[in-house]
């Protein structure tokens, strides 16, 4: 099976994430997209993160009933901080029957040179890239593993969602209904 790995803090998961993940399943040769919750991204401030199990639960609520998408806690069991190459090696050993690809925003592709063993990622894995504003250029145009998606810009960010939740502004329609309800009932992201 061909699996696309969508790594992220998902702090929280929002409709933009789901739109992109589902679109890939519908328009590429990927059979599934696994949404891999990163407990601690080495390039992000960990103090702003909701508990990893809560973030995983929010993804499970968001994708319930969609067999194309799967929530993954694989990085919870690996050493911290999480490095994409280490996770890919682990998954390839654990699931040799699957072929893994990466799904990421063009902003991550532009900064991939900061990632651990990024050359191996570029050489050994297909990458499906959705465009983010300001990052339209492919820094690796000679790399045939990189596939840019013909996809409209989605300017929904978890940072925007968190900032508005903190102010008490409803994020209905930015978040899946079950996620929005869970966040509101749990008073998450308010402090």
C-alpha positions as CSV (number, residue, x, y, z in Angstrom):
1,X,0.0,0.0,0.0
2,X,1.2,3.6,-0.7
3,X,1.0,5.7,2.4
4,X,1.4,9.4,2.6
5,X,2.8,10.7,5.9
6,X,1.4,14.1,7.0
7,X,3.6,15.0,9.9
8,X,2.5,17.8,12.2
9,X,1.9,19.2,15.6
10,X,-1.8,19.4,14.7
11,X,-2.2,21.9,17.5
12,X,-5.1,21.7,16.8
13,X,-6.0,19.8,13.7
14,X,-8.2,22.0,11.5
15,X,-10.2,21.8,8.3
16,X,-7.2,22.9,6.2
17,X,-5.3,19.8,7.3
18,X,-8.2,17.5,6.5
19,X,-8.9,19.1,3.1
20,X,-5.2,18.6,2.0
21,X,-5.0,15.0,3.4
22,X,-8.2,13.9,1.8
23,X,-7.4,15.7,-1.5
24,X,-4.2,13.7,-1.8
25,X,-6.0,10.4,-1.4
26,X,-8.5,11.4,-4.1
27,X,-6.0,12.8,-6.7
28,X,-2.7,10.9,-6.3
29,X,-1.6,7.2,-6.2
30,X,-1.7,7.2,-2.4
31,X,-4.0,4.7,-0.8
32,X,-4.0,6.4,2.6
33,X,-2.7,9.4,4.4
34,X,-1.5,8.9,8.0
35,X,-1.6,12.0,10.1
36,X,1.4,11.6,12.3
37,X,1.2,13.6,15.5
38,X,4.7,15.0,16.4
39,X,5.0,15.1,20.2
40,X,7.9,17.6,20.0
41,X,8.9,19.2,16.7
42,X,12.6,20.1,17.1
43,X,12.0,23.4,15.2
44,X,9.0,24.5,17.3
45,X,8.4,25.9,20.8
46,X,7.1,23.0,22.8
47,X,5.5,25.2,25.5
48,X,2.6,26.1,23.2
49,X,1.7,22.5,22.5
50,X,-1.5,20.8,23.8
51,X,-0.8,17.4,25.3
52,X,0.1,14.9,22.6
53,X,-2.7,12.5,23.5
54,X,-5.3,15.3,23.3
55,X,-4.0,16.3,19.9
56,X,-4.1,12.6,18.7
57,X,-7.7,12.4,20.1
58,X,-8.7,15.5,18.2
59,X,-7.5,13.9,14.9
60,X,-9.4,10.7,15.6
61,X,-12.5,12.8,16.2
62,X,-11.9,14.8,13.0
63,X,-11.4,11.7,10.7
64,X,-14.0,9.4,12.1
65,X,-15.6,7.5,9.3
66,X,-13.0,8.4,6.7
67,X,-11.0,5.2,5.8
68,X,-8.6,7.2,3.6
69,X,-7.1,8.9,6.7
70,X,-5.5,7.4,9.8
71,X,-4.2,9.0,13.0
72,X,-0.8,7.9,14.0
73,X,1.0,8.0,17.3
74,X,4.1,6.3,16.0
75,X,6.4,9.2,17.2
76,X,5.1,8.9,20.8
77,X,7.2,5.7,21.0
78,X,10.4,7.0,19.5
79,X,13.1,9.1,21.1
80,X,12.5,12.9,21.5
81,X,12.8,15.2,19.7
82,X,11.2,13.6,16.7
83,X,13.2,13.5,13.4
84,X,11.3,12.7,10.2
85,X,14.1,10.5,8.9
86,X,14.2,8.4,12.1
87,X,10.4,7.9,11.9
88,X,10.6,6.9,8.2
89,X,13.3,4.3,8.9
90,X,11.3,2.9,11.8
91,X,8.1,2.7,9.8
92,X,9.8,1.1,6.8
93,X,11.2,-1.6,9.1
94,X,7.9,-2.1,10.9
95,X,5.8,-2.1,7.7
96,X,8.0,-3.4,4.9
97,X,4.9,-4.1,2.8
98,X,4.1,-0.3,2.5
99,X,5.8,2.4,0.5
100,X,6.0,5.7,2.4
101,X,5.9,9.2,1.0
102,X,5.9,12.6,2.7
103,X,3.2,15.3,2.5
104,X,4.3,18.8,3.5
105,X,3.8,22.5,2.8
106,X,6.2,24.4,0.5
107,X,7.4,26.3,3.6
108,X,8.8,23.0,5.0
109,X,10.4,22.1,1.7
110,X,12.2,25.5,1.7
111,X,13.6,24.8,5.1
112,X,14.2,21.1,4.7
113,X,17.9,21.7,4.6
114,X,17.7,22.3,8.4
115,X,16.3,18.8,8.9
116,X,18.3,15.8,10.1
117,X,19.7,13.8,7.1
118,X,17.6,15.9,4.7
119,X,19.6,14.6,1.7
120,X,18.3,11.0,2.4
121,X,14.7,12.3,2.5
122,X,15.1,14.1,-0.8
123,X,16.8,11.1,-2.4
124,X,14.8,8.2,-1.1
125,X,11.2,9.4,-0.6
126,X,8.5,10.9,-2.8
127,X,7.2,14.2,-1.5
128,X,3.8,15.8,-2.2
129,X,4.0,19.5,-1.7
130,X,1.1,21.9,-1.2
131,X,1.9,25.6,-1.7
132,X,2.0,28.1,1.1
133,X,2.0,31.8,0.5
134,X,5.5,33.2,-0.2
135,X,7.0,29.8,-1.0
136,X,6.1,29.2,-4.6
137,X,9.5,28.2,-5.9
138,X,10.8,24.7,-5.8
139,X,14.3,24.8,-4.3
140,X,15.0,21.4,-5.8
141,X,13.7,21.6,-9.4
142,X,15.9,18.7,-10.5
143,X,14.5,16.3,-8.0
144,X,11.9,14.0,-9.6
145,X,10.7,12.8,-6.1
146,X,9.1,16.2,-5.5
147,X,5.5,16.7,-6.7
148,X,3.8,20.0,-6.3
149,X,0.0,19.8,-6.0
150,X,-2.3,21.9,-8.1
151,X,-4.2,23.1,-5.1
152,X,-5.5,26.5,-4.0
153,X,-3.9,28.3,-1.1
154,X,-5.4,27.6,2.3
155,X,-4.6,30.3,4.8
156,X,-6.0,28.5,7.8
157,X,-3.3,27.9,10.4
158,X,-3.3,26.3,13.8
159,X,-1.6,29.5,15.1
160,X,-4.6,31.6,13.9
161,X,-7.0,29.1,15.4
162,X,-5.3,29.1,18.8
163,X,-5.0,32.9,18.9
164,X,-8.8,33.2,18.3
165,X,-9.7,30.5,20.8
166,X,-7.6,32.2,23.4
167,X,-9.7,35.4,22.8
168,X,-12.9,33.4,23.2
169,X,-13.8,33.6,19.4
170,X,-15.6,30.6,18.0
171,X,-13.6,28.7,15.4
172,X,-16.7,26.9,14.1
173,X,-16.2,26.1,10.4
174,X,-12.5,26.4,10.8
175,X,-12.5,23.1,12.8
176,X,-14.4,19.9,12.3
177,X,-17.6,20.0,14.4
178,X,-16.5,17.3,16.8
179,X,-13.1,18.9,17.3
180,X,-14.7,22.3,17.9
181,X,-17.1,20.8,20.5
182,X,-14.4,19.0,22.3
183,X,-12.2,22.1,22.5
184,X,-15.1,24.3,23.7
185,X,-16.3,21.7,26.3
186,X,-12.8,21.2,27.6
187,X,-12.0,24.9,27.6
188,X,-8.8,24.1,25.6
189,X,-6.4,26.8,24.3
190,X,-8.0,29.4,26.5
191,X,-5.1,30.1,28.8
